[in-house]
Amino acid sequence: MDTQIEKLQEIINESKNIVLFTGAGISVPSGIPDFRSATGLYSAPSGIGNFSAEEVISHSFFLRYTEDFYDFYKKKMCFKEAKPNAAHLYFAELEKAGRLKGTVTQNIDGLHQMAGSKLVYELHGSIHRNYCMKCGASFSLDYVLEHNGVPKCDKCGGKIKPDVVLYEEGLDMDVITGAVNAISRADTLIIIGTSLVVYPAAGFINYFRGKNLVLINKSETSADYRANLVIHEDCAKVCEKLEVPK
């Protein structure tokens, strides 16, 4: 692995416009389970009737069985105590140094921002933003977690929905535009912790026209063959050995 890390360090040192693209795997070292691995969220029963986890986190399920949705969501998708790991922290420092020009993430955990990253495109929203479906008032994650059952708006009594993209819902067009523009301008794209099977997000890497494509993921992906460098290791352990260029 040391040879691969040396190669990655060389790429980072020579790059002026790096963009990071992340999936659930970058947050696994922080104690948040991924979705599609052997121990991921989708590998176990949802615990709600015969519904799969994917069905539970769909728009139609949320509308029809809101209380069951929240029971699953609060237990399986909200990790309030999670902290950024070495990977989140390294790329926040890389942004501060002016080398990283943006982070495109499929994650909803907010750990990139907690680590200090400012330019983050959250493709699938965030557990830290919640809104009333009736009046549009905003609410924190704490407000949602402190309420039993379905959280209701304290202003109008409307039902509160997390600002996360559920199955059957579309992505935010402004976020898409920002992410695509960042990727298309990058000289280096570093992809971490994603299986690259969730569309349309996975298709965004097709806009990359730069010099270096780097993939860091524990398992193989469909894009491995396109990459200049592939590292099948724990991303936090990799980033612990990297330095931010002066």
C-alpha positions in Angstrom: 0.0 0.0 0.0 2.9 2.4 0.7 3.8 2.5 -3.0 0.2 3.4 -3.9 0.1 6.1 -1.2 3.3 7.6 -2.6 1.7 7.7 -6.0 -1.4 9.4 -4.6 0.8 11.9 -2.8 2.6 12.7 -6.0 -0.8 13.3 -7.8 -2.0 15.5 -5.0 1.2 17.5 -5.0 1.0 18.3 -8.7 -2.7 19.0 -8.8 -4.2 22.5 -8.6 -7.9 21.8 -9.0 -8.9 18.6 -7.1 -12.5 17.6 -6.6 -13.5 14.9 -4.1 -16.5 12.6 -4.8 -17.6 10.5 -1.8 -20.1 7.8 -0.9 -21.0 5.9 2.3 -17.6 4.2 2.6 -15.8 7.4 3.7 -18.0 7.5 6.8 -17.7 3.8 7.8 -14.5 4.5 9.9 -16.7 7.0 11.8 -19.1 4.2 12.8 -21.8 4.8 10.2 -22.7 1.7 8.2 -22.7 1.7 4.5 -25.5 0.4 2.3 -24.4 -2.4 0.1 -21.6 -4.3 1.8 -22.1 -7.6 3.7 -22.8 -5.6 6.9 -24.5 -2.7 5.2 -28.0 -1.3 5.8 -29.5 -3.2 2.9 -28.1 -6.6 4.0 -30.4 -6.9 7.0 -34.2 -6.9 7.3 -35.7 -3.5 7.8 -37.7 -4.8 10.9 -40.9 -3.3 9.4 -43.1 -6.1 8.1 -42.0 -7.5 4.8 -40.6 -4.2 3.6 -37.0 -3.9 2.5 -34.8 -1.0 3.7 -35.0 0.4 0.2 -38.7 0.4 0.3 -38.9 2.0 3.7 -36.7 5.0 2.6 -38.9 5.7 -0.4 -41.1 8.8 -0.9 -44.3 6.7 -1.2 -43.5 4.8 2.1 -42.8 8.1 3.9 -46.2 9.5 2.9 -48.2 6.3 3.6 -46.4 5.0 6.7 -44.7 8.1 8.2 -44.4 6.7 11.7 -42.8 3.5 10.6 -40.5 5.5 8.3 -39.3 7.7 11.3 -38.8 4.6 13.5 -36.4 3.2 10.9 -34.9 6.5 9.9 -34.0 7.6 13.5 -32.5 4.2 14.4 -30.7 3.4 11.2 -29.8 6.6 9.4 -29.2 9.3 12.1 -25.9 9.0 13.8 -25.7 12.2 15.8 -22.6 11.2 17.8 -20.5 10.3 14.7 -17.3 12.4 14.3 -15.2 13.1 11.1 -12.4 10.6 10.6 -8.9 11.1 9.1 -10.3 11.1 5.5 -12.8 13.9 6.2 -10.2 15.9 8.1 -7.5 15.5 5.5 -9.7 16.8 2.6 -11.0 19.7 4.7 -7.3 20.7 5.2 -6.7 20.2 1.5 -9.6 22.6 0.7 -8.2 25.1 3.2 -4.8 24.9 1.4 -6.5 25.8 -1.9 -5.9 22.5 -3.6 -9.4 21.0 -3.2 -12.0 23.0 -5.1 -15.1 21.1 -4.0 -16.5 18.0 -2.4 -19.4 16.2 -4.1 -21.0 13.7 -1.7 -23.8 11.2 -1.7 -23.8 11.2 2.1 -26.4 12.8 4.3 -24.3 12.7 7.6 -22.8 16.2 7.4 -19.3 15.0 8.4 -17.5 16.8 5.6 -18.8 20.1 7.0 -18.1 19.1 10.6 -14.5 18.5 9.5 -14.3 22.0 8.2 -15.1 21.6 4.5 -17.0 24.6 3.0 -17.6 23.8 -0.7 -19.8 20.7 -0.3 -22.4 19.6 -2.8 -24.8 17.3 -0.9 -26.5 15.3 -3.7 -28.8 13.5 -1.4 -29.5 16.2 1.2 -28.7 16.2 4.9 -30.1 14.8 8.1 -29.3 18.1 9.7 -31.9 20.0 7.7 -35.6 19.3 8.2 -38.7 21.2 7.1 -42.4 21.5 7.7 -44.3 20.2 4.7 -47.1 22.6 5.4 -45.5 26.0 6.2 -41.8 25.4 5.2 -40.3 26.1 8.7 -36.9 24.7 9.3 -35.9 22.3 12.1 -32.7 20.8 13.5 -31.8 17.2 13.8 -32.2 17.4 17.6 -35.8 18.6 17.2 -36.6 15.6 15.1 -34.8 13.1 17.3 -36.4 14.5 20.5 -39.9 13.9 19.3 -41.6 10.5 19.6 -43.2 9.2 16.5 -43.7 11.7 13.7 -42.2 15.1 14.5 -44.7 18.0 14.0 -44.1 21.6 13.4 -44.4 23.8 16.5 -45.8 26.7 14.4 -48.6 25.1 12.4 -48.7 21.4 13.4 -47.6 20.2 9.9 -45.6 17.1 9.4 -41.9 17.5 9.3 -39.8 15.8 6.5 -36.0 15.4 6.5 -34.3 17.3 3.7 -32.9 14.0 2.3 -33.6 12.6 -1.2 -35.7 9.5 -0.8 -36.2 6.9 -3.5 -38.6 8.1 -6.1 -37.5 11.7 -5.5 -35.4 13.9 -7.8 -32.1 15.6 -7.0 -31.9 19.4 -6.5 -31.0 21.0 -9.8 -28.8 23.7 -8.3 -26.8 21.1 -6.5 -26.5 19.0 -9.7 -25.3 22.0 -11.6 -22.7 22.9 -9.0 -21.4 19.3 -8.8 -21.2 18.8 -12.5 -19.4 22.1 -13.0 -16.9 21.3 -10.3 -16.1 17.9 -11.7 -15.8 19.1 -15.3 -13.2 21.7 -14.3 -11.1 19.4 -12.1 -7.6 18.3 -13.1 -7.9 15.5 -10.5 -11.0 13.6 -9.3 -10.6 11.5 -6.2 -13.5 9.1 -5.6 -13.8 7.5 -2.1 -16.1 5.0 -0.6 -18.8 4.5 -3.3 -19.8 1.4 -5.3 -20.8 3.8 -8.2 -24.1 2.0 -8.7 -26.6 4.7 -7.5 -27.7 6.9 -10.4 -27.9 9.6 -11.4 -25.1 10.5 -8.9 -22.7 7.8 -10.2 -23.0 9.1 -13.7 -21.6 12.5 -12.7 -18.0 11.2 -13.0 -18.6 10.9 -16.7 -18.2 14.7 -16.8 -14.6 14.5 -15.6 -12.1 15.4 -18.4 -9.0 16.0 -16.2 -5.7 14.2 -15.9 -5.9 12.0 -12.8 -8.8 9.8 -11.8 -8.2 8.1 -8.4 -10.4 5.5 -6.7 -10.2 4.5 -3.1 -12.7 1.9 -2.1 -12.5 -1.4 -0.3 -14.1 -3.3 -3.1 -13.9 -3.1 -6.9 -16.1 -0.7 -8.8 -17.2 -0.4 -12.4 -14.9 2.5 -12.9 -11.6 0.9 -11.7 -10.5 0.3 -15.3 -10.7 4.0 -16.0 -8.6 5.1 -13.1 -5.0 6.2 -13.0 -4.7 4.8 -9.5 -6.9 2.4 -7.6 -6.5 1.7 -3.8 -8.6 -1.1 -2.2 -8.0 -0.1 1.4 -9.6 1.7 4.4 -9.8 5.3 3.3 -9.0 6.7 6.8 -5.8 4.6 7.0 -4.8 5.9 3.6 -5.4 9.5 4.5 -3.6 9.2 7.8 -0.4 8.8 5.7 -1.0 11.7 3.3 0.4 15.3 3.7 -1.2 18.5 2.7 1.2 20.2 0.1 2.7 23.4 1.4 
